[in-house]
Structures are given as C-alpha cells and as structure tokens.
Amino acid sequence: MARIISVVNQKGGVGKTTTSINLAVYLAALGKYVLLVDLDPQANATSGIGINYNELKNGLYEVLSGSTDIRSIIQQHDLDGLKIAPATSALAGASVELVNIDRREFRLLDVVDQVRHEFDYIIIDSPPSLGLLTINGLVAADEILIPVQAEYFALEGLGQLMNTINLIKENIKPEVKVLGAVLTMYDSRQKLSEQVMHELYQYFPDKIFRSAIPRNVRLAESPSFGKSILHYDPKSKGAKAYERLAKELLEMHENYK
C-alpha cells in the first residue's frame, strides 16, 4: 500500500510544485512505483512534467466530480515507475461544487484509495491556499511535507497552516502526521537563510530535512521545458539536492518499519 504524501504550503512561490515533481521523479528513479497527483487548478505539476493540460479531455476535476474514474486519467511518464494524475483549469470549479457534497473533505481520499495498492508512493501537489482542495489533500495524506522558502516572509502563515493540520488531526484524521519541512531556495552564503533555518526549528524541532534545496537557475528553468531536473540537468546542484531528499525520505521510512 502506498504512502501518501501531501506537499503543502498555502504561501505561493515556495517551491512546492518543484518539490512535488522532483521528489516523485527521484523516488521513481530509485526504483519505487510513484503516482504524482496534481491537485492545483493552475496545473503546474502537469505542465512541469511535460503534459499539455489544454489537450486533455479529462483531469482530476472530472474524477472528483464523479464523472469518470481515476484510472481513466492516469498517464505514464517516460520514466519507468512514474505515473501522473493530471489537472486542468476546470479543477478551479471543484472548490465551489464540492461544498454541498457528502464527505466533501474525503473526495480525494476515496479516489486515491482505488489505486493505492498499485504504488509505493503517491505524491500530492496541493494548491497554494487553505481551501477545500487543500483540505482534501491533507485528509488524503498519511504524511505532510512542507516546503519553506529561505526568505524573510517564509514563516508568514506557517502558524495558520499548522493550526489547520491540527484541526484535521483532531476532527477528521488523527493518524495524519507532519513528515517535516524542507528548506527551498537556500543559499548558505546568506545570513538570512541561516536565520530562517533557525526560526524553522521552533515550528519543526527534529523535523527538518537535512537536504536543503539550493537556489539554482537550472532548477527554475526546467518546468518551462516540461522536464524534471533529472531530465533537464542531472548534474546540477538542484538535481543532486532532490536526489538526496528522495534518499533521505526513503531512509526515514526504512527507520519507521
């Protein structure tokens, strides 16, 4: 049964989608069967992995609304072991349309449970908000990974996110846990990056990944070519950082056994 990891931060521009894509890719490259689920109406994970969402007949919206099943939208990536459940812009309507549906917070969980036995990992790229779609991503998850940008306002809103997670633990899914925070756009030469790292320990004592993701031009360029950093520039600093992150995650799960 797959471990379901939701990559969440309601603050935009923190490297959430970049982390979702490249963590999924490197887990697959390391021999795992991985499903990348694009839960963001902007569909950046879909386009960033090389799928033109404008050409898709159906996406995750149609699955959540019940008009089709998840297997009908899943696409195979060129990398063995990696599949994608893509999004289209239609997903923006789901936040409104799901409001009056029974078990609205469980729609994504009910969907991914149908294919959970087919994968080792399911990585969910959540929207930059704390709306109903993100709530679905949190409820569907076993574990939550929080990318945090090494910038001055990085911790702004983090308390609100943690409150939301705690409410879900208390009222909906007690077993969900925060896997940890990963620092993105990190520059060890800047004092600010070190200050953010220090502040982060107040939120996540013993839950910060050692594999910080550096600020890297090649990493920023790769989505515009529809490629992960592994396929765009595997020798770059960004590629090596995400490979380390995937290995660190696997080691962590080995220790849980």
Residue pairs with C-beta under 8 A, 6 or more apart in sequence:
1 116
1 117
2 33
2 35
2 112
2 116
2 117
2 118
2 119
2 120
2 121
2 122
3 120
3 121
3 122
3 142
3 143
3 253
4 112
4 116
4 121
4 122
4 124
4 140
4 141
4 142
4 143
5 23
5 121
5 122
5 123
5 124
5 141
5 142
5 143
5 144
5 145
5 179
6 124
6 126
6 137
6 138
6 140
6 141
6 143
6 144
6 145
7 16
7 19
7 20
7 23
7 123
7 124
7 125
7 126
7 145
7 146
7 147
8 16
8 126
8 134
8 137
8 138
8 144
8 145
8 146
8 161
9 16
9 128
9 146
9 147
9 148
9 158
9 161
10 128
10 129
10 130
10 134
10 157
10 160
10 161
11 128
11 149
11 153
11 154
11 156
11 157
12 128
13 128
13 149
14 128
14 147
14 148
14 149
14 154
14 184
14 185
15 147
15 149
15 184
15 185
15 213
16 125
16 126
16 128
16 147
17 40
17 44
17 45
17 48
17 125
17 223
18 48
18 184
18 213
18 219
18 223
19 145
19 147
19 182
19 184
19 213
19 242
19 245
20 36
20 45
20 123
20 124
20 125
21 36
21 45
21 48
21 49
21 125
21 223
21 228
22 219
22 228
22 229
22 230
22 238
22 239
22 242
22 245
23 123
23 145
23 242
23 245
23 246
23 249
24 34
24 35
24 36
24 82
24 121
24 123
25 77
25 79
25 82
25 228
25 229
25 230
25 231
25 242
26 230
26 242
26 243
26 245
26 246
26 247
27 34
27 120
27 121
27 123
27 246
27 249
27 250
28 34
28 77
28 79
28 80
28 81
28 82
29 79
29 81
29 230
29 243
29 246
30 246
30 247
30 250
31 81
32 81
32 119
32 120
32 121
32 250
33 81
33 118
33 119
33 120
33 121
34 81
34 82
34 83
34 119
34 120
34 121
34 122
34 123
35 74
35 83
35 84
35 85
35 112
35 115
35 118
35 119
35 121
35 122
35 123
36 45
36 49
36 82
36 83
36 84
36 85
36 123
36 125
37 60
37 84
37 85
37 108
37 112
37 122
37 123
37 124
37 125
38 44
38 45
38 46
38 59
38 60
38 84
38 85
38 86
38 87
38 125
39 60
39 87
39 91
39 108
39 124
39 125
39 126
39 127
39 133
39 134
39 136
39 137
40 87
40 91
40 125
40 126
40 127
40 128
40 133
41 87
41 89
41 90
41 91
41 92
41 94
41 127
41 133
42 87
42 89
42 127
43 53
43 59
43 86
43 87
43 88
43 89
43 91
44 125
44 223
45 84
45 87
45 125
46 53
46 59
46 84
46 86
46 87
46 88
47 53
47 223
47 226
48 222
48 223
48 226
48 228
49 77
49 84
49 226
49 228
50 77
50 78
50 226
50 227
51 75
51 84
51 86
51 226
53 59
53 86
53 87
53 88
53 89
54 88
56 73
56 86
56 88
58 67
58 68
58 72
58 73
58 88
59 73
59 86
59 87
59 88
59 90
59 91
60 73
60 85
60 86
60 87
60 88
60 91
61 87
61 88
61 90
61 91
61 93
61 94
62 68
62 73
62 90
63 69
63 70
63 72
63 73
63 85
63 111
64 91
64 94
64 98
64 107
64 108
64 111
64 136
65 94
65 97
69 114
70 85
70 111
70 112
70 114
70 115
71 114
71 115
73 85
73 86
74 83
74 84
74 85
74 115
75 83
75 84
75 86
76 82
76 83
77 83
77 84
78 231
79 230
79 231
83 119
91 133
94 132
94 133
95 131
95 132
95 133
98 104
98 107
98 132
98 136
99 132
101 107
103 110
104 132
104 136
105 132
105 135
105 136
105 139
105 172
106 136
106 139
106 140
107 136
108 124
108 136
108 137
108 139
108 140
109 136
109 139
109 140
112 122
112 124
112 140
115 122
116 122
124 137
124 140
124 141
126 133
126 134
126 137
126 138
127 133
127 134
127 137
130 160
130 161
130 164
135 164
135 168
138 144
138 164
138 165
138 168
138 173
138 176
139 168
139 172
139 173
139 176
141 176
142 175
142 176
142 177
143 176
143 177
143 178
143 179
144 165
144 176
144 177
144 178
144 179
145 179
145 180
145 181
145 182
146 158
146 161
146 178
146 180
146 181
146 182
146 204
147 181
147 182
147 183
147 184
147 213
148 154
148 155
148 158
148 181
148 182
148 183
148 184
148 196
148 200
149 183
149 184
149 185
149 196
150 183
150 184
150 185
150 186
150 187
150 190
150 192
150 193
150 196
150 197
150 212
150 215
151 185
151 192
151 196
152 192
152 196
154 196
154 200
155 196
155 199
155 200
155 203
158 203
159 203
162 178
162 203
165 176
165 178
168 176
169 176
178 204
178 207
179 207
179 249
179 252
180 204
180 207
180 208
180 209
181 200
181 203
181 204
181 207
181 208
181 209
182 208
182 209
182 211
182 212
182 213
182 245
183 193
183 196
183 197
183 200
183 208
183 209
183 212
183 213
184 212
184 213
185 213
185 214
185 215
186 193
186 197
186 212
186 213
186 214
186 215
187 193
187 214
187 215
188 194
197 208
197 212
200 208
201 208
209 245
209 248
209 249
210 244
210 248
211 241
211 242
211 244
211 245
211 248
212 241
213 219
213 238
213 241
213 242
213 245
214 237
214 238
214 241
216 236
216 237
216 238
216 241
218 229
218 232
218 233
218 236
218 237
218 238
218 239
219 229
219 236
219 237
219 238
219 239
221 232
222 228
222 229
222 231
222 232
222 233
222 238
225 232
229 236
229 238
229 239
229 242
230 239
230 242
230 243
233 239
